[in-house]
Amino acid sequence: MFNFLLGAALLALGIVIVRFAQNIYNFTGAMDFVERWIRAGTPAFIRIVGVVLVIFGLGMMVGLWGWLTQPIADGVKSLGGGGLSR
């Protein structure tokens, strides 16, 4: 259940990043390391990060990467005191 909620949060964050990529770029400006390595520039990099978050969030929601995401979810759950597990 916790993986589903964490995946939904990542999915929502990724959608917001993709939707407002230009506004994020206007706020942060050009990133030197991105401009040096990615020909498309910083706005494209911001969109790529958003798409990766969407894919990762969907994978968490459907249990695609349980072997990878379960340790992450357990770590986050232990930070919160594990209140969701009874």
PDB file of N, CA, C and O in Angstrom:
ATOM      1  N   MET A   1       0.819  -1.194   0.000  1.00  0.00           N
ATOM      2  CA  MET A   1       0.000   0.000   0.000  1.00  0.00           C
ATOM      3  C   MET A   1       0.868   1.265   0.000  1.00  0.00           C
ATOM      4  O   MET A   1       0.568   2.245  -0.681  1.00  0.00           O
ATOM      5  N   PHE A   2       1.961   1.212   0.791  1.00  0.00           N
ATOM      6  CA  PHE A   2       2.833   2.373   0.872  1.00  0.00           C
ATOM      7  C   PHE A   2       3.524   2.621  -0.460  1.00  0.00           C
ATOM      8  O   PHE A   2       3.721   3.773  -0.848  1.00  0.00           O
ATOM      9  N   ASN A   3       3.899   1.548  -1.169  1.00  0.00           N
ATOM     10  CA  ASN A   3       4.514   1.712  -2.491  1.00  0.00           C
ATOM     11  C   ASN A   3       3.550   2.391  -3.457  1.00  0.00           C
ATOM     12  O   ASN A   3       3.966   3.208  -4.278  1.00  0.00           O
ATOM     13  N   PHE A   4       2.291   2.063  -3.363  1.00  0.00           N
ATOM     14  CA  PHE A   4       1.295   2.684  -4.231  1.00  0.00           C
ATOM     15  C   PHE A   4       1.197   4.184  -3.956  1.00  0.00           C
ATOM     16  O   PHE A   4       1.155   4.986  -4.890  1.00  0.00           O
ATOM     17  N   LEU A   5       1.161   4.561  -2.687  1.00  0.00           N
ATOM     18  CA  LEU A   5       1.058   5.980  -2.338  1.00  0.00           C
ATOM     19  C   LEU A   5       2.322   6.744  -2.727  1.00  0.00           C
ATOM     20  O   LEU A   5       2.242   7.861  -3.239  1.00  0.00           O
ATOM     21  N   LEU A   6       3.481   6.147  -2.487  1.00  0.00           N
ATOM     22  CA  LEU A   6       4.731   6.784  -2.880  1.00  0.00           C
ATOM     23  C   LEU A   6       4.819   6.908  -4.405  1.00  0.00           C
ATOM     24  O   LEU A   6       5.287   7.923  -4.922  1.00  0.00           O
ATOM     25  N   GLY A   7       4.373   5.879  -5.117  1.00  0.00           N
ATOM     26  CA  GLY A   7       4.346   5.940  -6.573  1.00  0.00           C
ATOM     27  C   GLY A   7       3.399   7.006  -7.090  1.00  0.00           C
ATOM     28  O   GLY A   7       3.707   7.697  -8.061  1.00  0.00           O
ATOM     29  N   ALA A   8       2.252   7.143  -6.448  1.00  0.00           N
ATOM     30  CA  ALA A   8       1.298   8.180  -6.853  1.00  0.00           C
ATOM     31  C   ALA A   8       1.882   9.573  -6.625  1.00  0.00           C
ATOM     32  O   ALA A   8       1.667  10.481  -7.428  1.00  0.00           O
ATOM     33  N   ALA A   9       2.618   9.737  -5.529  1.00  0.00           N
ATOM     34  CA  ALA A   9       3.254  11.029  -5.259  1.00  0.00           C
ATOM     35  C   ALA A   9       4.328  11.334  -6.306  1.00  0.00           C
ATOM     36  O   ALA A   9       4.427  12.466  -6.781  1.00  0.00           O
ATOM     37  N   LEU A  10       5.129  10.332  -6.665  1.00  0.00           N
ATOM     38  CA  LEU A  10       6.148  10.537  -7.701  1.00  0.00           C
ATOM     39  C   LEU A  10       5.509  10.821  -9.054  1.00  0.00           C
ATOM     40  O   LEU A  10       6.002  11.652  -9.816  1.00  0.00           O
ATOM     41  N   LEU A  11       4.430  10.140  -9.346  1.00  0.00           N
ATOM     42  CA  LEU A  11       3.702  10.372 -10.591  1.00  0.00           C
ATOM     43  C   LEU A  11       3.192  11.809 -10.653  1.00  0.00           C
ATOM     44  O   LEU A  11       3.351  12.485 -11.670  1.00  0.00           O
ATOM     45  N   ALA A  12       2.584  12.272  -9.576  1.00  0.00           N
ATOM     46  CA  ALA A  12       2.064  13.634  -9.540  1.00  0.00           C
ATOM     47  C   ALA A  12       3.199  14.654  -9.652  1.00  0.00           C
ATOM     48  O   ALA A  12       3.068  15.648 -10.367  1.00  0.00           O
ATOM     49  N   LEU A  13       4.304  14.418  -8.957  1.00  0.00           N
ATOM     50  CA  LEU A  13       5.443  15.321  -9.025  1.00  0.00           C
ATOM     51  C   LEU A  13       6.014  15.373 -10.441  1.00  0.00           C
ATOM     52  O   LEU A  13       6.364  16.446 -10.933  1.00  0.00           O
ATOM     53  N   GLY A  14       6.107  14.222 -11.092  1.00  0.00           N
ATOM     54  CA  GLY A  14       6.615  14.179 -12.461  1.00  0.00           C
ATOM     55  C   GLY A  14       5.719  14.936 -13.426  1.00  0.00           C
ATOM     56  O   GLY A  14       6.209  15.640 -14.309  1.00  0.00           O
ATOM     57  N   ILE A  15       4.415  14.796 -13.264  1.00  0.00           N
ATOM     58  CA  ILE A  15       3.479  15.506 -14.136  1.00  0.00           C
ATOM     59  C   ILE A  15       3.606  17.014 -13.937  1.00  0.00           C
ATOM     60  O   ILE A  15       3.589  17.775 -14.904  1.00  0.00           O
ATOM     61  N   VAL A  16       3.733  17.443 -12.685  1.00  0.00           N
ATOM     62  CA  VAL A  16       3.890  18.872 -12.406  1.00  0.00           C
ATOM     63  C   VAL A  16       5.191  19.390 -13.011  1.00  0.00           C
ATOM     64  O   VAL A  16       5.220  20.485 -13.572  1.00  0.00           O
ATOM     65  N   ILE A  17       6.262  18.617 -12.901  1.00  0.00           N
ATOM     66  CA  ILE A  17       7.549  19.038 -13.467  1.00  0.00           C
ATOM     67  C   ILE A  17       7.464  19.162 -14.981  1.00  0.00           C
ATOM     68  O   ILE A  17       7.961  20.134 -15.551  1.00  0.00           O
ATOM     69  N   VAL A  18       6.839  18.188 -15.640  1.00  0.00           N
ATOM     70  CA  VAL A  18       6.710  18.248 -17.102  1.00  0.00           C
ATOM     71  C   VAL A  18       5.830  19.431 -17.501  1.00  0.00           C
ATOM     72  O   VAL A  18       6.144  20.149 -18.450  1.00  0.00           O
ATOM     73  N   ARG A  19       4.742  19.630 -16.783  1.00  0.00           N
ATOM     74  CA  ARG A  19       3.798  20.703 -17.128  1.00  0.00           C
ATOM     75  C   ARG A  19       4.417  22.091 -16.953  1.00  0.00           C
ATOM     76  O   ARG A  19       4.191  22.981 -17.773  1.00  0.00           O
ATOM     77  N   PHE A  20       5.192  22.275 -15.894  1.00  0.00           N
ATOM     78  CA  PHE A  20       5.744  23.584 -15.579  1.00  0.00           C
ATOM     79  C   PHE A  20       7.254  23.643 -15.801  1.00  0.00           C
ATOM     80  O   PHE A  20       7.956  24.354 -15.081  1.00  0.00           O
ATOM     81  N   ALA A  21       7.754  22.913 -16.777  1.00  0.00           N
ATOM     82  CA  ALA A  21       9.196  22.874 -17.037  1.00  0.00           C
ATOM     83  C   ALA A  21       9.749  24.246 -17.395  1.00  0.00           C
ATOM     84  O   ALA A  21      10.840  24.602 -16.949  1.00  0.00           O
ATOM     85  N   GLN A  22       9.032  25.010 -18.179  1.00  0.00           N
ATOM     86  CA  GLN A  22       9.513  26.332 -18.564  1.00  0.00           C
ATOM     87  C   GLN A  22       9.555  27.270 -17.355  1.00  0.00           C
ATOM     88  O   GLN A  22      10.487  28.062 -17.218  1.00  0.00           O
ATOM     89  N   ASN A  23       8.556  27.185 -16.484  1.00  0.00           N
ATOM     90  CA  ASN A  23       8.554  28.017 -15.278  1.00  0.00           C
ATOM     91  C   ASN A  23       9.707  27.632 -14.350  1.00  0.00           C
ATOM     92  O   ASN A  23      10.336  28.497 -13.740  1.00  0.00           O
ATOM     93  N   ILE A  24       9.979  26.333 -14.246  1.00  0.00           N
ATOM     94  CA  ILE A  24      11.111  25.874 -13.432  1.00  0.00           C
ATOM     95  C   ILE A  24      12.410  26.389 -14.028  1.00  0.00           C
ATOM     96  O   ILE A  24      13.304  26.816 -13.298  1.00  0.00           O
ATOM     97  N   TYR A  25      12.518  26.351 -15.357  1.00  0.00           N
ATOM     98  CA  TYR A  25      13.715  26.870 -16.019  1.00  0.00           C
ATOM     99  C   TYR A  25      13.858  28.379 -15.780  1.00  0.00           C
ATOM    100  O   TYR A  25      14.964  28.862 -15.537  1.00  0.00           O
ATOM    101  N   ASN A  26      12.764  29.113 -15.848  1.00  0.00           N
ATOM    102  CA  ASN A  26      12.813  30.549 -15.585  1.00  0.00           C
ATOM    103  C   ASN A  26      13.273  30.838 -14.161  1.00  0.00           C
ATOM    104  O   ASN A  26      13.941  31.842 -13.914  1.00  0.00           O
ATOM    105  N   PHE A  27      12.919  29.962 -13.226  1.00  0.00           N
ATOM    106  CA  PHE A  27      13.310  30.144 -11.830  1.00  0.00           C
ATOM    107  C   PHE A  27      14.767  29.763 -11.593  1.00  0.00           C
ATOM    108  O   PHE A  27      15.501  30.487 -10.922  1.00  0.00           O
ATOM    109  N   THR A  28      15.185  28.622 -12.147  1.00  0.00           N
ATOM    110  CA  THR A  28      16.544  28.129 -11.875  1.00  0.00           C
ATOM    111  C   THR A  28      17.581  28.703 -12.824  1.00  0.00           C
ATOM    112  O   THR A  28      18.742  28.870 -12.450  1.00  0.00           O
ATOM    113  N   GLY A  29      17.175  29.003 -14.040  1.00  0.00           N
ATOM    114  CA  GLY A  29      18.142  29.445 -15.041  1.00  0.00           C
ATOM    115  C   GLY A  29      18.855  28.253 -15.664  1.00  0.00           C
ATOM    116  O   GLY A  29      18.520  27.099 -15.397  1.00  0.00           O
ATOM    117  N   ALA A  30      19.841  28.554 -16.497  1.00  0.00           N
ATOM    118  CA  ALA A  30      20.591  27.490 -17.170  1.00  0.00           C
ATOM    119  C   ALA A  30      21.522  26.799 -16.178  1.00  0.00           C
ATOM    120  O   ALA A  30      22.162  27.450 -15.352  1.00  0.00           O
ATOM    121  N   MET A  31      21.588  25.488 -16.271  1.00  0.00           N
ATOM    122  CA  MET A  31      22.496  24.710 -15.437  1.00  0.00           C
ATOM    123  C   MET A  31      23.734  24.391 -16.271  1.00  0.00           C
ATOM    124  O   MET A  31      23.632  23.781 -17.335  1.00  0.00           O
ATOM    125  N   ASP A  32      24.886  24.799 -15.792  1.00  0.00           N
ATOM    126  CA  ASP A  32      26.113  24.679 -16.578  1.00  0.00           C
ATOM    127  C   ASP A  32      26.432  23.243 -16.967  1.00  0.00           C
ATOM    128  O   ASP A  32      26.765  22.979 -18.123  1.00  0.00           O
ATOM    129  N   PHE A  33      26.336  22.303 -16.013  1.00  0.00           N
ATOM    130  CA  PHE A  33      26.681  20.921 -16.339  1.00  0.00           C
ATOM    131  C   PHE A  33      25.718  20.324 -17.350  1.00  0.00           C
ATOM    132  O   PHE A  33      26.108  19.483 -18.159  1.00  0.00           O
ATOM    133  N   VAL A  34      24.463  20.752 -17.309  1.00  0.00           N
ATOM    134  CA  VAL A  34      23.483  20.260 -18.282  1.00  0.00           C
ATOM    135  C   VAL A  34      23.764  20.862 -19.654  1.00  0.00           C
ATOM    136  O   VAL A  34      23.723  20.160 -20.664  1.00  0.00           O
ATOM    137  N   GLU A  35      24.045  22.133 -19.688  1.00  0.00           N
ATOM    138  CA  GLU A  35      24.324  22.792 -20.967  1.00  0.00           C
ATOM    139  C   GLU A  35      25.576  22.202 -21.626  1.00  0.00           C
ATOM    140  O   GLU A  35      25.676  22.156 -22.852  1.00  0.00           O
ATOM    141  N   ARG A  36      26.510  21.762 -20.818  1.00  0.00           N
ATOM    142  CA  ARG A  36      27.743  21.191 -21.349  1.00  0.00           C
ATOM    143  C   ARG A  36      27.514  19.787 -21.922  1.00  0.00           C
ATOM    144  O   ARG A  36      28.112  19.439 -22.939  1.00  0.00           O
ATOM    145  N   TRP A  37      26.658  18.977 -21.286  1.00  0.00           N
ATOM    146  CA  TRP A  37      26.517  17.570 -21.664  1.00  0.00           C
ATOM    147  C   TRP A  37      25.292  17.269 -22.519  1.00  0.00           C
ATOM    148  O   TRP A  37      25.311  16.311 -23.292  1.00  0.00           O
ATOM    149  N   ILE A  38      24.242  18.050 -22.402  1.00  0.00           N
ATOM    150  CA  ILE A  38      23.016  17.769 -23.154  1.00  0.00           C
ATOM    151  C   ILE A  38      22.807  18.884 -24.166  1.00  0.00           C
ATOM    152  O   ILE A  38      22.686  20.057 -23.812  1.00  0.00           O
ATOM    153  N   ARG A  39      22.770  18.500 -25.401  1.00  0.00           N
ATOM    154  CA  ARG A  39      22.678  19.475 -26.492  1.00  0.00           C
ATOM    155  C   ARG A  39      21.355  20.229 -26.485  1.00  0.00           C
ATOM    156  O   ARG A  39      21.311  21.393 -26.884  1.00  0.00           O
ATOM    157  N   ALA A  40      20.287  19.595 -26.042  1.00  0.00           N
ATOM    158  CA  ALA A  40      18.960  20.227 -26.066  1.00  0.00           C
ATOM    159  C   ALA A  40      18.810  21.303 -25.003  1.00  0.00           C
ATOM    160  O   ALA A  40      17.939  22.164 -25.126  1.00  0.00           O
ATOM    161  N   GLY A  41      19.635  21.278 -23.962  1.00  0.00           N
ATOM    162  CA  GLY A  41      19.622  22.334 -22.963  1.00  0.00           C
ATOM    163  C   GLY A  41      18.855  21.994 -21.695  1.00  0.00           C
ATOM    164  O   GLY A  41      18.330  20.893 -21.532  1.00  0.00           O
ATOM    165  N   THR A  42      18.811  22.955 -20.823  1.00  0.00           N
ATOM    166  CA  THR A  42      18.223  22.771 -19.500  1.00  0.00           C
ATOM    167  C   THR A  42      16.718  22.491 -19.535  1.00  0.00           C
ATOM    168  O   THR A  42      16.268  21.612 -18.801  1.00  0.00           O
ATOM    169  N   PRO A  43      15.912  23.190 -20.348  1.00  0.00           N
ATOM    170  CA  PRO A  43      14.465  22.876 -20.345  1.00  0.00           C
ATOM    171  C   PRO A  43      14.175  21.420 -20.730  1.00  0.00           C
ATOM    172  O   PRO A  43      13.284  20.792 -20.159  1.00  0.00           O
ATOM    173  N   ALA A  44      14.919  20.894 -21.686  1.00  0.00           N
ATOM    174  CA  ALA A  44      14.722  19.498 -22.074  1.00  0.00           C
ATOM    175  C   ALA A  44      15.135  18.557 -20.942  1.00  0.00           C
ATOM    176  O   ALA A  44      14.480  17.540 -20.710  1.00  0.00           O
ATOM    177  N   PHE A  45      16.209  18.889 -20.243  1.00  0.00           N
ATOM    178  CA  PHE A  45      16.657  18.077 -19.105  1.00  0.00           C
ATOM    179  C   PHE A  45      15.602  18.050 -18.010  1.00  0.00           C
ATOM    180  O   PHE A  45      15.348  17.002 -17.415  1.00  0.00           O
ATOM    181  N   ILE A  46      14.990  19.190 -17.743  1.00  0.00           N
ATOM    182  CA  ILE A  46      13.951  19.257 -16.719  1.00  0.00           C
ATOM    183  C   ILE A  46      12.769  18.378 -17.119  1.00  0.00           C
ATOM    184  O   ILE A  46      12.201  17.682 -16.277  1.00  0.00           O
ATOM    185  N   ARG A  47      12.397  18.408 -18.391  1.00  0.00           N
ATOM    186  CA  ARG A  47      11.298  17.549 -18.865  1.00  0.00           C
ATOM    187  C   ARG A  47      11.668  16.074 -18.769  1.00  0.00           C
ATOM    188  O   ARG A  47      10.828  15.246 -18.414  1.00  0.00           O
ATOM    189  N   ILE A  48      12.924  15.737 -19.083  1.00  0.00           N
ATOM    190  CA  ILE A  48      13.375  14.342 -18.993  1.00  0.00           C
ATOM    191  C   ILE A  48      13.287  13.855 -17.556  1.00  0.00           C
ATOM    192  O   ILE A  48      12.847  12.732 -17.310  1.00  0.00           O
ATOM    193  N   VAL A  49      13.698  14.684 -16.604  1.00  0.00           N
ATOM    194  CA  VAL A  49      13.593  14.311 -15.193  1.00  0.00           C
ATOM    195  C   VAL A  49      12.135  14.062 -14.826  1.00  0.00           C
ATOM    196  O   VAL A  49      11.831  13.102 -14.117  1.00  0.00           O
ATOM    197  N   GLY A  50      11.232  14.913 -15.300  1.00  0.00           N
ATOM    198  CA  GLY A  50       9.808  14.722 -15.031  1.00  0.00           C
ATOM    199  C   GLY A  50       9.268  13.427 -15.614  1.00  0.00           C
ATOM    200  O   GLY A  50       8.505  12.722 -14.955  1.00  0.00           O
ATOM    201  N   VAL A  51       9.655  13.110 -16.835  1.00  0.00           N
ATOM    202  CA  VAL A  51       9.193  11.868 -17.475  1.00  0.00           C
ATOM    203  C   VAL A  51       9.737  10.649 -16.743  1.00  0.00           C
ATOM    204  O   VAL A  51       9.024   9.660 -16.574  1.00  0.00           O
ATOM    205  N   VAL A  52      10.994  10.709 -16.305  1.00  0.00           N
ATOM    206  CA  VAL A  52      11.573   9.593 -15.547  1.00  0.00           C
ATOM    207  C   VAL A  52      10.815   9.400 -14.237  1.00  0.00           C
ATOM    208  O   VAL A  52      10.562   8.266 -13.830  1.00  0.00           O
ATOM    209  N   LEU A  53      10.453  10.490 -13.578  1.00  0.00           N
ATOM    210  CA  LEU A  53       9.667  10.370 -12.346  1.00  0.00           C
ATOM    211  C   LEU A  53       8.290   9.765 -12.617  1.00  0.00           C
ATOM    212  O   LEU A  53       7.799   8.963 -11.822  1.00  0.00           O
ATOM    213  N   VAL A  54       7.670  10.143 -13.727  1.00  0.00           N
ATOM    214  CA  VAL A  54       6.367   9.564 -14.082  1.00  0.00           C
ATOM    215  C   VAL A  54       6.496   8.063 -14.302  1.00  0.00           C
ATOM    216  O   VAL A  54       5.687   7.290 -13.788  1.00  0.00           O
ATOM    217  N   ILE A  55       7.501   7.647 -15.055  1.00  0.00           N
ATOM    218  CA  ILE A  55       7.696   6.214 -15.331  1.00  0.00           C
ATOM    219  C   ILE A  55       8.010   5.460 -14.049  1.00  0.00           C
ATOM    220  O   ILE A  55       7.472   4.379 -13.810  1.00  0.00           O
ATOM    221  N   PHE A  56       8.885   6.032 -13.221  1.00  0.00           N
ATOM    222  CA  PHE A  56       9.239   5.377 -11.964  1.00  0.00           C
ATOM    223  C   PHE A  56       8.029   5.288 -11.032  1.00  0.00           C
ATOM    224  O   PHE A  56       7.827   4.271 -10.369  1.00  0.00           O
ATOM    225  N   GLY A  57       7.226   6.354 -10.982  1.00  0.00           N
ATOM    226  CA  GLY A  57       6.023   6.340 -10.151  1.00  0.00           C
ATOM    227  C   GLY A  57       5.003   5.316 -10.611  1.00  0.00           C
ATOM    228  O   GLY A  57       4.411   4.612  -9.792  1.00  0.00           O
ATOM    229  N   LEU A  58       4.795   5.230 -11.924  1.00  0.00           N
ATOM    230  CA  LEU A  58       3.876   4.207 -12.450  1.00  0.00           C
ATOM    231  C   LEU A  58       4.377   2.808 -12.136  1.00  0.00           C
ATOM    232  O   LEU A  58       3.598   1.928 -11.771  1.00  0.00           O
ATOM    233  N   GLY A  59       5.677   2.608 -12.278  1.00  0.00           N
ATOM    234  CA  GLY A  59       6.261   1.302 -11.956  1.00  0.00           C
ATOM    235  C   GLY A  59       6.075   0.938 -10.492  1.00  0.00           C
ATOM    236  O   GLY A  59       5.816  -0.219 -10.163  1.00  0.00           O
ATOM    237  N   MET A  60       6.206   1.919  -9.619  1.00  0.00           N
ATOM    238  CA  MET A  60       5.985   1.649  -8.194  1.00  0.00           C
ATOM    239  C   MET A  60       4.522   1.330  -7.915  1.00  0.00           C
ATOM    240  O   MET A  60       4.214   0.461  -7.099  1.00  0.00           O
ATOM    241  N   MET A  61       3.638   2.024  -8.583  1.00  0.00           N
ATOM    242  CA  MET A  61       2.208   1.822  -8.329  1.00  0.00           C
ATOM    243  C   MET A  61       1.743   0.430  -8.736  1.00  0.00           C
ATOM    244  O   MET A  61       0.900  -0.162  -8.061  1.00  0.00           O
ATOM    245  N   VAL A  62       2.278  -0.097  -9.826  1.00  0.00           N
ATOM    246  CA  VAL A  62       1.842  -1.411 -10.290  1.00  0.00           C
ATOM    247  C   VAL A  62       2.747  -2.538  -9.816  1.00  0.00           C
ATOM    248  O   VAL A  62       2.511  -3.701 -10.141  1.00  0.00           O
ATOM    249  N   GLY A  63       3.787  -2.201  -9.047  1.00  0.00           N
ATOM    250  CA  GLY A  63       4.656  -3.228  -8.490  1.00  0.00           C
ATOM    251  C   GLY A  63       5.685  -3.765  -9.457  1.00  0.00           C
ATOM    252  O   GLY A  63       6.172  -4.883  -9.286  1.00  0.00           O
ATOM    253  N   LEU A  64       6.022  -2.987 -10.471  1.00  0.00           N
ATOM    254  CA  LEU A  64       6.956  -3.438 -11.490  1.00  0.00           C
ATOM    255  C   LEU A  64       8.363  -3.617 -10.949  1.00  0.00           C
ATOM    256  O   LEU A  64       9.064  -4.568 -11.298  1.00  0.00           O
ATOM    257  N   TRP A  65       8.765  -2.688 -10.090  1.00  0.00           N
ATOM    258  CA  TRP A  65      10.135  -2.715  -9.587  1.00  0.00           C
ATOM    259  C   TRP A  65      10.161  -2.936  -8.084  1.00  0.00           C
ATOM    260  O   TRP A  65      10.820  -2.190  -7.361  1.00  0.00           O
ATOM    261  N   GLY A  66       9.463  -3.937  -7.612  1.00  0.00           N
ATOM    262  CA  GLY A  66       9.411  -4.214  -6.184  1.00  0.00           C
ATOM    263  C   GLY A  66      10.768  -4.515  -5.596  1.00  0.00           C
ATOM    264  O   GLY A  66      11.051  -4.123  -4.464  1.00  0.00           O
ATOM    265  N   TRP A  67      11.605  -5.196  -6.333  1.00  0.00           N
ATOM    266  CA  TRP A  67      12.945  -5.536  -5.855  1.00  0.00           C
ATOM    267  C   TRP A  67      13.791  -4.286  -5.636  1.00  0.00           C
ATOM    268  O   TRP A  67      14.694  -4.285  -4.800  1.00  0.00           O
ATOM    269  N   LEU A  68      13.499  -3.217  -6.389  1.00  0.00           N
ATOM    270  CA  LEU A  68      14.262  -1.978  -6.273  1.00  0.00           C
ATOM    271  C   LEU A  68      13.596  -0.987  -5.324  1.00  0.00           C
ATOM    272  O   LEU A  68      14.269  -0.309  -4.548  1.00  0.00           O
ATOM    273  N   THR A  69      12.282  -0.911  -5.390  1.00  0.00           N
ATOM    274  CA  THR A  69      11.581   0.129  -4.634  1.00  0.00           C
ATOM    275  C   THR A  69      11.240  -0.277  -3.208  1.00  0.00           C
ATOM    276  O   THR A  69      11.028   0.595  -2.366  1.00  0.00           O
ATOM    277  N   GLN A  70      11.182  -1.553  -2.912  1.00  0.00           N
ATOM    278  CA  GLN A  70      10.831  -1.969  -1.559  1.00  0.00           C
ATOM    279  C   GLN A  70      11.843  -1.487  -0.522  1.00  0.00           C
ATOM    280  O   GLN A  70      11.423  -1.003   0.529  1.00  0.00           O
ATOM    281  N   PRO A  71      13.154  -1.592  -0.760  1.00  0.00           N
ATOM    282  CA  PRO A  71      14.091  -1.031   0.227  1.00  0.00           C
ATOM    283  C   PRO A  71      13.945   0.479   0.399  1.00  0.00           C
ATOM    284  O   PRO A  71      14.098   0.990   1.508  1.00  0.00           O
ATOM    285  N   ILE A  72      13.652   1.199  -0.684  1.00  0.00           N
ATOM    286  CA  ILE A  72      13.444   2.645  -0.591  1.00  0.00           C
ATOM    287  C   ILE A  72      12.205   2.941   0.242  1.00  0.00           C
ATOM    288  O   ILE A  72      12.236   3.804   1.120  1.00  0.00           O
ATOM    289  N   ALA A  73      11.114   2.230  -0.029  1.00  0.00           N
ATOM    290  CA  ALA A  73       9.873   2.442   0.710  1.00  0.00           C
ATOM    291  C   ALA A  73      10.048   2.071   2.179  1.00  0.00           C
ATOM    292  O   ALA A  73       9.515   2.756   3.052  1.00  0.00           O
ATOM    293  N   ASP A  74      10.781   1.006   2.466  1.00  0.00           N
ATOM    294  CA  ASP A  74      11.025   0.627   3.857  1.00  0.00           C
ATOM    295  C   ASP A  74      11.824   1.702   4.582  1.00  0.00           C
ATOM    296  O   ASP A  74      11.561   1.998   5.748  1.00  0.00           O
ATOM    297  N   GLY A  75      12.801   2.286   3.893  1.00  0.00           N
ATOM    298  CA  GLY A  75      13.592   3.351   4.498  1.00  0.00           C
ATOM    299  C   GLY A  75      12.763   4.578   4.801  1.00  0.00           C
ATOM    300  O   GLY A  75      12.895   5.174   5.870  1.00  0.00           O
ATOM    301  N   VAL A  76      11.903   4.961   3.861  1.00  0.00           N
ATOM    302  CA  VAL A  76      11.041   6.124   4.071  1.00  0.00           C
ATOM    303  C   VAL A  76      10.033   5.832   5.184  1.00  0.00           C
ATOM    304  O   VAL A  76       9.723   6.704   5.996  1.00  0.00           O
ATOM    305  N   LYS A  77       9.529   4.601   5.212  1.00  0.00           N
ATOM    306  CA  LYS A  77       8.557   4.228   6.241  1.00  0.00           C
ATOM    307  C   LYS A  77       9.203   4.254   7.628  1.00  0.00           C
ATOM    308  O   LYS A  77       8.568   4.672   8.597  1.00  0.00           O
ATOM    309  N   SER A  78      10.446   3.815   7.729  1.00  0.00           N
ATOM    310  CA  SER A  78      11.105   3.810   9.024  1.00  0.00           C
ATOM    311  C   SER A  78      11.401   5.240   9.504  1.00  0.00           C
ATOM    312  O   SER A  78      11.457   5.485  10.709  1.00  0.00           O
ATOM    313  N   LEU A  79      11.587   6.173   8.583  1.00  0.00           N
ATOM    314  CA  LEU A  79      11.799   7.561   8.968  1.00  0.00           C
ATOM    315  C   LEU A  79      10.549   8.141   9.613  1.00  0.00           C
ATOM    316  O   LEU A  79      10.634   8.972  10.518  1.00  0.00           O
ATOM    317  N   GLY A  80       9.394   7.699   9.141  1.00  0.00           N
ATOM    318  CA  GLY A  80       8.132   8.198   9.676  1.00  0.00           C
ATOM    319  C   GLY A  80       7.645   7.434  10.885  1.00  0.00           C
ATOM    320  O   GLY A  80       6.553   7.718  11.377  1.00  0.00           O
ATOM    321  N   GLY A  81       8.396   6.487  11.378  1.00  0.00           N
ATOM    322  CA  GLY A  81       7.989   5.722  12.546  1.00  0.00           C
ATOM    323  C   GLY A  81       7.207   4.473  12.203  1.00  0.00           C
ATOM    324  O   GLY A  81       6.821   3.724  13.100  1.00  0.00           O
ATOM    325  N   GLY A  82       6.964   4.229  10.919  1.00  0.00           N
ATOM    326  CA  GLY A  82       6.247   3.022  10.515  1.00  0.00           C
ATOM    327  C   GLY A  82       4.806   3.003  10.950  1.00  0.00           C
ATOM    328  O   GLY A  82       4.271   1.936  11.252  1.00  0.00           O
ATOM    329  N   GLY A  83       4.161   4.150  10.991  1.00  0.00           N
ATOM    330  CA  GLY A  83       2.791   4.254  11.458  1.00  0.00           C
ATOM    331  C   GLY A  83       1.774   3.581  10.565  1.00  0.00           C
ATOM    332  O   GLY A  83       0.659   3.305  11.008  1.00  0.00           O
ATOM    333  N   LEU A  84       2.129   3.304   9.302  1.00  0.00           N
ATOM    334  CA  LEU A  84       1.172   2.698   8.386  1.00  0.00           C
ATOM    335  C   LEU A  84       1.091   1.186   8.539  1.00  0.00           C
ATOM    336  O   LEU A  84       0.111   0.578   8.110  1.00  0.00           O
ATOM    337  N   SER A  85       2.095   0.574   9.138  1.00  0.00           N
ATOM    338  CA  SER A  85       2.070  -0.893   9.264  1.00  0.00           C
ATOM    339  C   SER A  85       1.609  -1.283  10.655  1.00  0.00           C
ATOM    340  O   SER A  85       2.098  -0.764  11.659  1.00  0.00           O
ATOM    341  N   ARG A  86       0.672  -2.192  10.696  1.00  0.00           N
ATOM    342  CA  ARG A  86       0.167  -2.676  11.991  1.00  0.00           C
ATOM    343  C   ARG A  86       0.236  -4.161  12.014  1.00  0.00           C
ATOM    344  O   ARG A  86      -0.140  -4.781  13.009  1.00  0.00           O
TER     345      ARG A  86
END
